[in-house]
Amino acid sequence: EHARMEKPAAATMTVGEVRKVDVELGKITIKHADIKNLAMPAMTMVFTATDKALLSEVKAGDRIRFVATNQNGKLLVTAIEALTVE
């Protein structure tokens, strides 16, 4: 029951690898898989974080899951979580 409720959130998250973080500018470069909610193929690109605090949790080389949205043509990251390496 609970797993079904959590699915939509996970579905909007995209897996990627952090290439560069610029906390000052609030930007993060991510090599990402297909971003299904934006119909964007896999590539490496720069996103702007909606909150610079999101960027303090990750560093270059980290594998992450993130949520990206397109607001008036600007690509924003609204959530980031580091994937623990097993």
C-alpha positions, 0 to 999 in steps of 0.5 A, a space after each residue: 500500500 505505502 509503496 504505491 503511494 511513493 511511486 509518483 515522487 520517485 517517477 519524477 526523479 531522474 538519476 544522474 552524476 554530478 559533474 560540477 557544483 557552483 554554490 555561489 551561483 546556485 548552479 549544478 552540472 549534471 550528467 543525467 539519464 532521460 528526464 521523462 517529465 521534461 521529455 529530455 534525452 540523456 545529456 550533460 547540462 547545467 541546472 539552476 537550483 531553486 535553493 542553494 542549500 540543495 547544493 551543499 549536500 552534493 559534490 562532483 562525482 556523486 551519483 544522485 537522484 534529482 527533480 528537474 522542472 522547466 519554469 519559463 524556459 529555465 531548467 531548475 532543480 527542485 530536489 536532490 538526493 545523493 545515492 548511497 554507493 553500495 
